[in-house]
Amino acid sequence: MYPVSRLAAVQEATAKAGLDALLLTPSPDLRYVSGYQALPLERLTCLVVPASGESFMMVPRLELPAAQASPAARLGLEFVAWDETDDPYRIAARRLGNVAKVGLADRMWAMSSLRFREVLPGTEQVLAGRVLRELRMRKSPGEVEALREAGRAIDAVHRQVPEFLRAGRTEREVGRDIAEAILAAGHETVDFVIVASGPNGASPHHELSDRVIQAGEPVVVDIGGQLHNGYCSDSTRVYCVGEPPAEFAEYYEVLRRAQDAACAAVRPGVSCESIDAAARSVIEDAGYGERFIHRTGHGIGIETHEEPYIVAGNTEPMEPGFAFSVEPGIYLAGKHGARIEDILVCTEDGGERLNNTTRELVIV
């Protein structure tokens, strides 16, 4: 999942982008490049990748054993352990020498960014994401297989959801059962659990609440986690406790057709925005355009949300290896809502869905 060759590819991309170095503190960027899931602490851990020359990692001495036990140890880079009375920022700056422009991890804490600005005066700081995005978007066969594994794991949880859902239970109670099932299905962490019943279904990122689920109510269940290898799952299905309201059943079918249309539009060369348009046009033609209030999808990998984004204005063409969600939604404030979400990967001749539970409305 974290090949030794990746560091050289990042170094080459750094030089091509006109940067002198990347400075990667604990973040998805650091894990992507090195495989090290470092703790985000006030003590500096930072992988320094110069455009030319040898990379090295600044590590607090007390974290050195963890770094040496991580996949980063296979990269052949130097671990520069620093002690409590050292200034690791100045040590890194001395080793870097004169640099005009550096890329900082997109999730670097402001305290670290400002300290690097202090010890590298006159050095321009930009986001490392401008270098790493091209690499992270194009998933390798190994990464695609990791996402398939994640898809199978979260599908297994969705198949259990009908056992947890019933009238009289609270969203929080159902969510607790789902979280346990996510871990039991092979995830290392639970990233999110959305159980949105009745009117709460009209809030796309609803938090679990003590609302009691009622008979006849639709329930949106959006769940995901991270596997041991760092790759993420994310899938949304809709359930109904008993027969659904007629209005809901009508627009749910519109939504299902919209999601199918967007998935069918996936192939190399088409723009990201055209996939969004494929879903949106079906919903707009049915009169629910104003009820679809978010983009159609987001990239996924070692982060649940990463590039590419499936949204109007993104003209980036699809390429084999792009992995992303397709998740149109329709939301009627004060009543109910629905969203259907699958993870897809662009293949040489189309798109492969990595989630394979039924997309029909599930009556429980």
MARVOKE-169695 format. One record per residue (C-alpha): residue number from 1; residue in three letters; z, y, x. Coordinates in Angstrom, 3 decimals. Layout:
% MARVOKE-169695
@nr = NUM, rest = ALA, up = Z, north = Y, east = X
...
//
This chain:
% MARVOKE-169695
@nr = 1, rest = MET, up = 0.000, north = 0.000, east = 0.000
@nr = 2, rest = TYR, up = 0.629, north = 2.337, east = 2.943
@nr = 3, rest = PRO, up = -1.958, north = 1.360, east = 5.583
@nr = 4, rest = VAL, up = -1.603, north = 2.478, east = 9.183
@nr = 5, rest = SER, up = -5.124, north = 3.942, east = 9.000
@nr = 6, rest = ARG, up = -3.995, north = 6.515, east = 6.431
@nr = 7, rest = LEU, up = -2.283, north = 8.708, east = 9.023
@nr = 8, rest = ALA, up = -5.507, north = 9.023, east = 11.036
@nr = 9, rest = ALA, up = -7.434, north = 9.853, east = 7.844
@nr = 10, rest = VAL, up = -4.921, north = 12.574, east = 7.023
@nr = 11, rest = GLN, up = -5.136, north = 13.985, east = 10.530
@nr = 12, rest = GLU, up = -8.924, north = 14.103, east = 10.299
@nr = 13, rest = ALA, up = -8.754, north = 15.803, east = 6.882
@nr = 14, rest = THR, up = -6.271, north = 18.332, east = 8.272
@nr = 15, rest = ALA, up = -8.664, north = 19.339, east = 11.031
@nr = 16, rest = LYS, up = -11.606, north = 19.455, east = 8.616
@nr = 17, rest = ALA, up = -9.668, north = 21.816, east = 6.345
@nr = 18, rest = GLY, up = -9.096, north = 24.233, east = 9.229
@nr = 19, rest = LEU, up = -5.343, north = 23.657, east = 9.410
@nr = 20, rest = ASP, up = -3.414, north = 23.188, east = 12.623
@nr = 21, rest = ALA, up = -0.842, north = 20.813, east = 11.104
@nr = 22, rest = LEU, up = 0.734, north = 19.407, east = 7.962
@nr = 23, rest = LEU, up = 4.503, north = 19.593, east = 7.483
@nr = 24, rest = LEU, up = 5.605, north = 16.962, east = 4.989
@nr = 25, rest = THR, up = 9.210, north = 16.944, east = 3.822
@nr = 26, rest = PRO, up = 10.626, north = 14.358, east = 1.330
@nr = 27, rest = SER, up = 8.117, north = 14.256, east = -1.505
@nr = 28, rest = PRO, up = 5.313, north = 12.114, east = -2.908
@nr = 29, rest = ASP, up = 3.125, north = 13.577, east = -0.134
@nr = 30, rest = LEU, up = 5.430, north = 12.181, east = 2.550
@nr = 31, rest = ARG, up = 5.585, north = 8.786, east = 0.865
@nr = 32, rest = TYR, up = 1.807, north = 8.657, east = 0.438
@nr = 33, rest = VAL, up = 1.147, north = 9.321, east = 4.118
@nr = 34, rest = SER, up = 3.986, north = 7.325, east = 5.685
@nr = 35, rest = GLY, up = 5.442, north = 4.992, east = 3.057
@nr = 36, rest = TYR, up = 8.881, north = 6.508, east = 3.697
@nr = 37, rest = GLN, up = 10.795, north = 7.371, east = 0.528
@nr = 38, rest = ALA, up = 13.133, north = 9.795, east = 2.262
@nr = 39, rest = LEU, up = 16.174, north = 11.245, east = 0.578
@nr = 40, rest = PRO, up = 15.722, north = 14.931, east = -0.331
@nr = 41, rest = LEU, up = 18.681, north = 16.443, east = 1.521
@nr = 42, rest = GLU, up = 19.672, north = 19.802, east = 2.958
@nr = 43, rest = ARG, up = 19.225, north = 18.117, east = 6.359
@nr = 44, rest = LEU, up = 15.570, north = 18.322, east = 7.382
@nr = 45, rest = THR, up = 13.354, north = 15.260, east = 7.360
@nr = 46, rest = CYS, up = 9.766, north = 16.277, east = 8.126
@nr = 47, rest = LEU, up = 6.636, north = 14.420, east = 9.166
@nr = 48, rest = VAL, up = 4.561, north = 16.707, east = 11.377
@nr = 49, rest = VAL, up = 0.860, north = 15.786, east = 11.441
@nr = 50, rest = PRO, up = -1.055, north = 18.013, east = 13.890
@nr = 51, rest = ALA, up = -4.818, north = 18.346, east = 13.586
@nr = 52, rest = SER, up = -4.982, north = 16.894, east = 17.081
@nr = 53, rest = GLY, up = -2.368, north = 15.172, east = 19.170
@nr = 54, rest = GLU, up = 0.484, north = 12.876, east = 18.273
@nr = 55, rest = SER, up = 2.324, north = 13.023, east = 14.947
@nr = 56, rest = PHE, up = 6.115, north = 12.910, east = 14.893
@nr = 57, rest = MET, up = 8.889, north = 12.835, east = 12.330
@nr = 58, rest = MET, up = 12.002, north = 14.990, east = 12.435
@nr = 59, rest = VAL, up = 14.897, north = 12.893, east = 11.148
@nr = 60, rest = PRO, up = 18.656, north = 13.608, east = 10.893
@nr = 61, rest = ARG, up = 20.335, north = 11.129, east = 13.210
@nr = 62, rest = LEU, up = 22.322, north = 9.583, east = 10.377
@nr = 63, rest = GLU, up = 19.026, north = 8.869, east = 8.532
@nr = 64, rest = LEU, up = 17.290, north = 7.369, east = 11.584
@nr = 65, rest = PRO, up = 18.056, north = 3.720, east = 10.661
@nr = 66, rest = ALA, up = 16.546, north = 4.206, east = 7.192
@nr = 67, rest = ALA, up = 13.418, north = 5.816, east = 8.630
@nr = 68, rest = GLN, up = 13.016, north = 3.041, east = 11.206
@nr = 69, rest = ALA, up = 13.362, north = 0.410, east = 8.460
@nr = 70, rest = SER, up = 10.657, north = 2.051, east = 6.327
@nr = 71, rest = PRO, up = 6.876, north = 1.479, east = 6.473
@nr = 72, rest = ALA, up = 6.683, north = 4.653, east = 8.600
@nr = 73, rest = ALA, up = 7.875, north = 2.586, east = 11.577
@nr = 74, rest = ARG, up = 4.497, north = 0.816, east = 11.632
@nr = 75, rest = LEU, up = 2.627, north = 4.064, east = 12.276
@nr = 76, rest = GLY, up = 3.544, north = 4.268, east = 15.923
@nr = 77, rest = LEU, up = 4.773, north = 7.835, east = 15.590
@nr = 78, rest = GLU, up = 7.812, north = 9.246, east = 17.367
@nr = 79, rest = PHE, up = 11.035, north = 9.676, east = 15.433
@nr = 80, rest = VAL, up = 12.747, north = 12.819, east = 16.693
@nr = 81, rest = ALA, up = 16.401, north = 12.393, east = 15.766
@nr = 82, rest = TRP, up = 18.420, north = 15.605, east = 15.598
@nr = 83, rest = ASP, up = 22.178, north = 16.116, east = 15.609
@nr = 84, rest = GLU, up = 24.382, north = 18.211, east = 13.350
@nr = 85, rest = THR, up = 24.543, north = 21.126, east = 15.784
@nr = 86, rest = ASP, up = 20.755, north = 21.203, east = 16.397
@nr = 87, rest = ASP, up = 18.240, north = 23.442, east = 14.643
@nr = 88, rest = PRO, up = 15.511, north = 20.967, east = 13.600
@nr = 89, rest = TYR, up = 13.157, north = 23.747, east = 12.490
@nr = 90, rest = ARG, up = 13.154, north = 25.308, east = 15.946
@nr = 91, rest = ILE, up = 12.735, north = 21.893, east = 17.565
@nr = 92, rest = ALA, up = 9.671, north = 21.227, east = 15.393
@nr = 93, rest = ALA, up = 8.279, north = 24.710, east = 16.098
@nr = 94, rest = ARG, up = 8.624, north = 24.256, east = 19.877
@nr = 95, rest = ARG, up = 6.831, north = 20.933, east = 19.733
@nr = 96, rest = LEU, up = 4.038, north = 22.400, east = 17.603
@nr = 97, rest = GLY, up = 3.426, north = 25.382, east = 19.842
@nr = 98, rest = ASN, up = 1.165, north = 28.201, east = 18.665
@nr = 99, rest = VAL, up = -0.296, north = 27.401, east = 15.263
@nr = 100, rest = ALA, up = -2.219, north = 29.779, east = 12.996
@nr = 101, rest = LYS, up = -2.165, north = 27.865, east = 9.715
@nr = 102, rest = VAL, up = -0.070, north = 24.946, east = 8.447
@nr = 103, rest = GLY, up = 0.005, north = 22.982, east = 5.211
@nr = 104, rest = LEU, up = 3.382, north = 22.469, east = 3.563
@nr = 105, rest = ALA, up = 4.197, north = 19.568, east = 1.234
@nr = 106, rest = ASP, up = 3.569, north = 20.778, east = -2.308
@nr = 107, rest = ARG, up = 7.151, north = 19.880, east = -3.272
@nr = 108, rest = MET, up = 8.828, north = 21.366, east = -0.187
@nr = 109, rest = TRP, up = 12.077, north = 23.145, east = -1.025
@nr = 110, rest = ALA, up = 11.928, north = 26.918, east = -0.704
@nr = 111, rest = MET, up = 14.805, north = 26.824, east = 1.793
@nr = 112, rest = SER, up = 12.668, north = 24.700, east = 4.135
@nr = 113, rest = SER, up = 9.523, north = 26.767, east = 3.624
@nr = 114, rest = LEU, up = 11.382, north = 29.973, east = 4.445
@nr = 115, rest = ARG, up = 13.013, north = 28.457, east = 7.523
@nr = 116, rest = PHE, up = 9.598, north = 27.324, east = 8.795
@nr = 117, rest = ARG, up = 8.310, north = 30.842, east = 8.164
@nr = 118, rest = GLU, up = 11.182, north = 32.175, east = 10.262
@nr = 119, rest = VAL, up = 10.579, north = 29.883, east = 13.239
@nr = 120, rest = LEU, up = 6.770, north = 30.139, east = 13.010
@nr = 121, rest = PRO, up = 6.311, north = 33.894, east = 12.551
@nr = 122, rest = GLY, up = 2.757, north = 34.907, east = 11.857
@nr = 123, rest = THR, up = 1.756, north = 31.371, east = 10.868
@nr = 124, rest = GLU, up = -0.016, north = 31.187, east = 7.514
@nr = 125, rest = GLN, up = 1.440, north = 28.662, east = 5.084
@nr = 126, rest = VAL, up = -0.745, north = 26.891, east = 2.511
@nr = 127, rest = LEU, up = -0.248, north = 23.844, east = 0.302
@nr = 128, rest = ALA, up = -0.821, north = 20.467, east = 1.915
@nr = 129, rest = GLY, up = -2.229, north = 19.322, east = -1.410
@nr = 130, rest = ARG, up = -5.545, north = 20.967, east = -0.596
@nr = 131, rest = VAL, up = -5.888, north = 18.390, east = 2.208
@nr = 132, rest = LEU, up = -4.285, north = 15.370, east = 0.544
@nr = 133, rest = ARG, up = -5.812, north = 15.657, east = -2.946
@nr = 134, rest = GLU, up = -9.167, north = 14.221, east = -1.864
@nr = 135, rest = LEU, up = -7.462, north = 11.173, east = -0.363
@nr = 136, rest = ARG, up = -4.894, north = 10.649, east = -3.110
@nr = 137, rest = MET, up = -7.436, north = 10.868, east = -5.960
@nr = 138, rest = ARG, up = -9.606, north = 8.065, east = -4.589
@nr = 139, rest = LYS, up = -7.471, north = 4.969, east = -5.027
@nr = 140, rest = SER, up = -8.068, north = 2.060, east = -2.688
@nr = 141, rest = PRO, up = -8.510, north = -1.476, east = -4.090
@nr = 142, rest = GLY, up = -4.874, north = -2.135, east = -3.164
@nr = 143, rest = GLU, up = -3.719, north = 0.939, east = -5.036
@nr = 144, rest = VAL, up = -5.778, north = -0.033, east = -8.080
@nr = 145, rest = GLU, up = -4.176, north = -3.469, east = -8.064
@nr = 146, rest = ALA, up = -0.742, north = -1.825, east = -7.876
@nr = 147, rest = LEU, up = -1.630, north = 0.252, east = -10.934
@nr = 148, rest = ARG, up = -2.851, north = -2.896, east = -12.717
@nr = 149, rest = GLU, up = 0.534, north = -4.463, east = -12.000
@nr = 150, rest = ALA, up = 2.248, north = -1.386, east = -13.390
@nr = 151, rest = GLY, up = 0.043, north = -1.536, east = -16.479
@nr = 152, rest = ARG, up = 0.914, north = -5.173, east = -17.097
@nr = 153, rest = ALA, up = 4.614, north = -4.408, east = -16.692
@nr = 154, rest = ILE, up = 4.664, north = -1.541, east = -19.193
@nr = 155, rest = ASP, up = 2.486, north = -3.541, east = -21.624
@nr = 156, rest = ALA, up = 5.179, north = -6.225, east = -21.583
@nr = 157, rest = VAL, up = 7.705, north = -3.601, east = -22.671
@nr = 158, rest = HIS, up = 5.526, north = -2.312, east = -25.507
@nr = 159, rest = ARG, up = 5.265, north = -5.857, east = -26.834
@nr = 160, rest = GLN, up = 9.060, north = -5.866, east = -27.151
@nr = 161, rest = VAL, up = 9.373, north = -2.494, east = -28.889
@nr = 162, rest = PRO, up = 9.065, north = -3.948, east = -32.417
@nr = 163, rest = GLU, up = 12.242, north = -5.923, east = -31.705
@nr = 164, rest = PHE, up = 14.135, north = -2.677, east = -31.058
@nr = 165, rest = LEU, up = 12.769, north = -0.464, east = -33.839
@nr = 166, rest = ARG, up = 14.314, north = -0.534, east = -37.272
@nr = 167, rest = ALA, up = 15.575, north = 1.886, east = -39.880
@nr = 168, rest = GLY, up = 19.173, north = 2.956, east = -39.343
@nr = 169, rest = ARG, up = 19.062, north = 2.931, east = -35.535
@nr = 170, rest = THR, up = 19.011, north = 6.167, east = -33.556
@nr = 171, rest = GLU, up = 16.286, north = 7.158, east = -31.133
@nr = 172, rest = ARG, up = 18.851, north = 7.014, east = -28.356
@nr = 173, rest = GLU, up = 19.838, north = 3.435, east = -29.207
@nr = 174, rest = VAL, up = 16.220, north = 2.318, east = -29.222
@nr = 175, rest = GLY, up = 15.576, north = 4.237, east = -26.001
@nr = 176, rest = ARG, up = 18.473, north = 2.480, east = -24.271
@nr = 177, rest = ASP, up = 16.986, north = -0.924, east = -25.125
@nr = 178, rest = ILE, up = 13.554, north = 0.172, east = -23.903
@nr = 179, rest = ALA, up = 14.964, north = 1.470, east = -20.610
@nr = 180, rest = GLU, up = 16.610, north = -1.887, east = -19.949
@nr = 181, rest = ALA, up = 13.339, north = -3.648, east = -20.768
@nr = 182, rest = ILE, up = 11.404, north = -1.403, east = -18.358
@nr = 183, rest = LEU, up = 13.645, north = -2.513, east = -15.491
@nr = 184, rest = ALA, up = 13.571, north = -6.148, east = -16.587
@nr = 185, rest = ALA, up = 9.754, north = -6.040, east = -16.619
@nr = 186, rest = GLY, up = 9.658, north = -5.325, east = -12.895
@nr = 187, rest = HIS, up = 10.000, north = -1.574, east = -12.537
@nr = 188, rest = GLU, up = 12.358, north = -0.212, east = -9.907
@nr = 189, rest = THR, up = 13.073, north = 2.976, east = -11.830
@nr = 190, rest = VAL, up = 12.744, north = 4.274, east = -15.384
@nr = 191, rest = ASP, up = 10.848, north = 7.555, east = -15.213
@nr = 192, rest = PHE, up = 10.911, north = 8.486, east = -18.896
@nr = 193, rest = VAL, up = 11.478, north = 7.090, east = -22.368
@nr = 194, rest = ILE, up = 10.227, north = 9.022, east = -25.388
@nr = 195, rest = VAL, up = 11.177, north = 7.676, east = -28.813
@nr = 196, rest = ALA, up = 10.045, north = 10.360, east = -31.256
@nr = 197, rest = SER, up = 10.626, north = 9.511, east = -34.908
@nr = 198, rest = GLY, up = 9.354, north = 11.339, east = -37.981
@nr = 199, rest = PRO, up = 9.048, north = 15.098, east = -37.343
@nr = 200, rest = ASN, up = 10.070, north = 14.616, east = -33.705
@nr = 201, rest = GLY, up = 6.725, north = 12.902, east = -33.174
@nr = 202, rest = ALA, up = 5.092, north = 16.339, east = -33.368
@nr = 203, rest = SER, up = 6.788, north = 17.288, east = -30.060
@nr = 204, rest = PRO, up = 4.772, north = 15.597, east = -27.277
@nr = 205, rest = HIS, up = 7.655, north = 15.583, east = -24.750
@nr = 206, rest = HIS, up = 10.504, north = 14.998, east = -27.184
@nr = 207, rest = GLU, up = 13.816, north = 14.008, east = -25.601
@nr = 208, rest = LEU, up = 15.855, north = 11.115, east = -26.972
@nr = 209, rest = SER, up = 18.218, north = 12.281, east = -29.709
@nr = 210, rest = ASP, up = 20.810, north = 10.897, east = -32.111
@nr = 211, rest = ARG, up = 18.393, north = 11.221, east = -35.019
@nr = 212, rest = VAL, up = 18.513, north = 8.140, east = -37.255
@nr = 213, rest = ILE, up = 15.134, north = 6.509, east = -37.789
@nr = 214, rest = GLN, up = 14.213, north = 6.298, east = -41.458
@nr = 215, rest = ALA, up = 12.118, north = 3.776, east = -43.394
@nr = 216, rest = GLY, up = 8.477, north = 4.775, east = -43.665
@nr = 217, rest = GLU, up = 8.535, north = 6.939, east = -40.536
@nr = 218, rest = PRO, up = 6.027, north = 6.835, east = -37.678
@nr = 219, rest = VAL, up = 7.588, north = 6.602, east = -34.203
@nr = 220, rest = VAL, up = 5.796, north = 7.678, east = -31.001
@nr = 221, rest = VAL, up = 6.909, north = 5.624, east = -27.990
@nr = 222, rest = ASP, up = 5.778, north = 6.988, east = -24.605
@nr = 223, rest = ILE, up = 7.277, north = 5.131, east = -21.656
@nr = 224, rest = GLY, up = 6.823, north = 4.725, east = -17.925
@nr = 225, rest = GLY, up = 8.463, north = 3.817, east = -14.654
@nr = 226, rest = GLN, up = 7.825, north = 3.215, east = -10.992
@nr = 227, rest = LEU, up = 7.359, north = -0.147, east = -9.309
@nr = 228, rest = HIS, up = 8.937, north = -1.161, east = -5.998
@nr = 229, rest = ASN, up = 5.716, north = -0.174, east = -4.226
@nr = 230, rest = GLY, up = 5.916, north = 3.389, east = -5.568
@nr = 231, rest = TYR, up = 3.103, north = 3.181, east = -8.127
@nr = 232, rest = CYS, up = 3.678, north = 4.318, east = -11.696
@nr = 233, rest = SER, up = 3.102, north = 3.150, east = -15.251
@nr = 234, rest = ASP, up = 2.591, north = 5.330, east = -18.331
@nr = 235, rest = SER, up = 1.571, north = 4.194, east = -21.806
@nr = 236, rest = THR, up = 2.004, north = 5.498, east = -25.351
@nr = 237, rest = ARG, up = 1.811, north = 3.548, east = -28.587
@nr = 238, rest = VAL, up = 2.711, north = 4.430, east = -32.163
@nr = 239, rest = TYR, up = 4.804, north = 2.309, east = -34.502
@nr = 240, rest = CYS, up = 5.838, north = 2.741, east = -38.112
@nr = 241, rest = VAL, up = 9.001, north = 1.417, east = -39.725
@nr = 242, rest = GLY, up = 7.391, north = 0.215, east = -42.934
@nr = 243, rest = GLU, up = 4.225, north = 1.558, east = -44.530
@nr = 244, rest = PRO, up = 3.139, north = 4.956, east = -43.159
@nr = 245, rest = PRO, up = 2.458, north = 8.101, east = -45.186
@nr = 246, rest = ALA, up = -1.174, north = 8.235, east = -46.355
@nr = 247, rest = GLU, up = -1.833, north = 11.487, east = -44.485
@nr = 248, rest = PHE, up = -0.570, north = 9.950, east = -41.248
@nr = 249, rest = ALA, up = -2.634, north = 6.782, east = -41.646
@nr = 250, rest = GLU, up = -5.729, north = 8.921, east = -42.142
@nr = 251, rest = TYR, up = -5.409, north = 10.980, east = -38.976
@nr = 252, rest = TYR, up = -4.189, north = 8.035, east = -36.929
@nr = 253, rest = GLU, up = -7.608, north = 6.444, east = -37.404
@nr = 254, rest = VAL, up = -9.232, north = 9.686, east = -36.237
@nr = 255, rest = LEU, up = -7.025, north = 9.595, east = -33.151
@nr = 256, rest = ARG, up = -7.894, north = 5.980, east = -32.416
@nr = 257, rest = ARG, up = -11.605, north = 6.771, east = -32.559
@nr = 258, rest = ALA, up = -11.103, north = 9.801, east = -30.310
@nr = 259, rest = GLN, up = -9.278, north = 7.763, east = -27.694
@nr = 260, rest = ASP, up = -11.960, north = 5.076, east = -27.775
@nr = 261, rest = ALA, up = -14.688, north = 7.733, east = -27.385
@nr = 262, rest = ALA, up = -13.016, north = 9.233, east = -24.324
@nr = 263, rest = CYS, up = -12.520, north = 5.831, east = -22.704
@nr = 264, rest = ALA, up = -16.147, north = 4.924, east = -23.373
@nr = 265, rest = ALA, up = -17.274, north = 8.172, east = -21.695
@nr = 266, rest = VAL, up = -15.757, north = 7.220, east = -18.325
@nr = 267, rest = ARG, up = -18.266, north = 6.446, east = -15.585
@nr = 268, rest = PRO, up = -19.120, north = 7.775, east = -12.117
@nr = 269, rest = GLY, up = -20.726, north = 11.200, east = -12.096
@nr = 270, rest = VAL, up = -19.462, north = 12.503, east = -15.432
@nr = 271, rest = SER, up = -17.140, north = 15.483, east = -15.254
@nr = 272, rest = CYS, up = -13.454, north = 15.279, east = -16.012
@nr = 273, rest = GLU, up = -13.901, north = 17.904, east = -18.703
@nr = 274, rest = SER, up = -16.591, north = 15.835, east = -20.443
@nr = 275, rest = ILE, up = -14.052, north = 13.055, east = -21.021
@nr = 276, rest = ASP, up = -11.699, north = 15.599, east = -22.556
@nr = 277, rest = ALA, up = -14.566, north = 16.849, east = -24.717
@nr = 278, rest = ALA, up = -15.392, north = 13.309, east = -25.900
@nr = 279, rest = ALA, up = -11.908, north = 12.954, east = -27.401
@nr = 280, rest = ARG, up = -11.601, north = 16.537, east = -28.582
@nr = 281, rest = SER, up = -14.914, north = 16.595, east = -30.452
@nr = 282, rest = VAL, up = -13.905, north = 13.630, east = -32.645
@nr = 283, rest = ILE, up = -10.614, north = 15.311, east = -33.518
@nr = 284, rest = GLU, up = -12.240, north = 18.683, east = -34.124
@nr = 285, rest = ASP, up = -14.940, north = 17.184, east = -36.364
@nr = 286, rest = ALA, up = -12.207, north = 15.650, east = -38.516
@nr = 287, rest = GLY, up = -10.508, north = 19.040, east = -38.921
@nr = 288, rest = TYR, up = -7.533, north = 18.449, east = -36.625
@nr = 289, rest = GLY, up = -8.698, north = 20.433, east = -33.589
@nr = 290, rest = GLU, up = -5.782, north = 22.867, east = -33.677
@nr = 291, rest = ARG, up = -3.395, north = 19.902, east = -33.822
@nr = 292, rest = PHE, up = -4.517, north = 18.574, east = -30.434
@nr = 293, rest = ILE, up = -2.440, north = 20.855, east = -28.212
@nr = 294, rest = HIS, up = -2.687, north = 19.410, east = -24.688
@nr = 295, rest = ARG, up = -5.191, north = 18.090, east = -22.157
@nr = 296, rest = THR, up = -6.598, north = 14.605, east = -22.633
@nr = 297, rest = GLY, up = -5.136, north = 13.177, east = -19.455
@nr = 298, rest = HIS, up = -3.750, north = 13.331, east = -15.943
@nr = 299, rest = GLY, up = -4.196, north = 11.390, east = -12.749
@nr = 300, rest = ILE, up = -1.624, north = 8.774, east = -11.813
@nr = 301, rest = GLY, up = -0.576, north = 6.959, east = -8.653
@nr = 302, rest = ILE, up = 2.664, north = 7.445, east = -6.753
@nr = 303, rest = GLU, up = 3.306, north = 10.287, east = -9.194
@nr = 304, rest = THR, up = 3.020, north = 9.997, east = -12.947
@nr = 305, rest = HIS, up = 1.149, north = 13.312, east = -13.011
@nr = 306, rest = GLU, up = -1.286, north = 14.029, east = -10.190
@nr = 307, rest = GLU, up = -4.945, north = 14.923, east = -9.841
@nr = 308, rest = PRO, up = -7.485, north = 14.629, east = -11.357
@nr = 309, rest = TYR, up = -6.623, north = 16.333, east = -14.639
@nr = 310, rest = ILE, up = -8.765, north = 15.502, east = -17.659
@nr = 311, rest = VAL, up = -9.056, north = 18.970, east = -19.135
@nr = 312, rest = ALA, up = -11.623, north = 21.602, east = -20.092
@nr = 313, rest = GLY, up = -12.625, north = 23.614, east = -17.031
@nr = 314, rest = ASN, up = -12.303, north = 20.721, east = -14.579
@nr = 315, rest = THR, up = -15.903, north = 20.080, east = -13.544
@nr = 316, rest = GLU, up = -14.930, north = 17.554, east = -10.846
@nr = 317, rest = PRO, up = -17.214, north = 14.503, east = -11.205
@nr = 318, rest = MET, up = -15.662, north = 11.087, east = -11.708
@nr = 319, rest = GLU, up = -15.762, north = 8.732, east = -8.737
@nr = 320, rest = PRO, up = -14.901, north = 5.051, east = -8.415
@nr = 321, rest = GLY, up = -11.198, north = 4.795, east = -7.696
@nr = 322, rest = PHE, up = -10.102, north = 7.748, east = -9.819
@nr = 323, rest = ALA, up = -7.118, north = 6.627, east = -11.931
@nr = 324, rest = PHE, up = -5.915, north = 8.667, east = -14.885
@nr = 325, rest = SER, up = -4.571, north = 8.628, east = -18.413
@nr = 326, rest = VAL, up = -6.565, north = 9.089, east = -21.609
@nr = 327, rest = GLU, up = -4.070, north = 10.259, east = -24.214
@nr = 328, rest = PRO, up = -5.304, north = 12.468, east = -27.045
@nr = 329, rest = GLY, up = -2.772, north = 13.413, east = -29.692
@nr = 330, rest = ILE, up = -2.526, north = 14.924, east = -33.155
@nr = 331, rest = TYR, up = 0.674, north = 16.730, east = -34.123
@nr = 332, rest = LEU, up = 1.711, north = 18.081, east = -37.525
@nr = 333, rest = ALA, up = 4.773, north = 20.256, east = -36.978
@nr = 334, rest = GLY, up = 7.674, north = 19.407, east = -39.294
@nr = 335, rest = LYS, up = 6.054, north = 16.148, east = -40.426
@nr = 336, rest = HIS, up = 4.976, north = 13.666, east = -37.746
@nr = 337, rest = GLY, up = 2.597, north = 13.154, east = -34.850
@nr = 338, rest = ALA, up = 0.712, north = 10.508, east = -32.893
@nr = 339, rest = ARG, up = -0.631, north = 9.869, east = -29.395
@nr = 340, rest = ILE, up = -2.434, north = 6.869, east = -27.913
@nr = 341, rest = GLU, up = -2.402, north = 6.542, east = -24.137
@nr = 342, rest = ASP, up = -3.971, north = 4.143, east = -21.684
@nr = 343, rest = ILE, up = -4.348, north = 4.344, east = -17.922
@nr = 344, rest = LEU, up = -7.958, north = 3.897, east = -16.779
@nr = 345, rest = VAL, up = -9.602, north = 3.538, east = -13.404
@nr = 346, rest = CYS, up = -13.197, north = 4.609, east = -12.865
@nr = 347, rest = THR, up = -15.280, north = 1.680, east = -11.596
@nr = 348, rest = GLU, up = -18.809, north = 1.537, east = -10.194
@nr = 349, rest = ASP, up = -20.294, north = 1.268, east = -13.677
@nr = 350, rest = GLY, up = -17.711, north = 2.544, east = -16.184
@nr = 351, rest = GLY, up = -14.002, north = 2.579, east = -16.800
@nr = 352, rest = GLU, up = -11.393, north = -0.188, east = -16.766
@nr = 353, rest = ARG, up = -8.379, north = 0.110, east = -19.054
@nr = 354, rest = LEU, up = -5.178, north = -0.940, east = -17.331
@nr = 355, rest = ASN, up = -3.198, north = -1.105, east = -20.591
@nr = 356, rest = ASN, up = -4.140, north = -3.791, east = -23.046
@nr = 357, rest = THR, up = -1.671, north = -3.877, east = -25.928
@nr = 358, rest = THR, up = -3.075, north = -3.139, east = -29.374
@nr = 359, rest = ARG, up = -4.001, north = 0.441, east = -30.133
@nr = 360, rest = GLU, up = -3.740, north = -0.154, east = -33.852
@nr = 361, rest = LEU, up = -0.772, north = 1.322, east = -35.655
@nr = 362, rest = VAL, up = 1.991, north = -1.301, east = -35.373
@nr = 363, rest = ILE, up = 3.988, north = -1.778, east = -38.588
@nr = 364, rest = VAL, up = 7.508, north = -3.086, east = -37.969
//
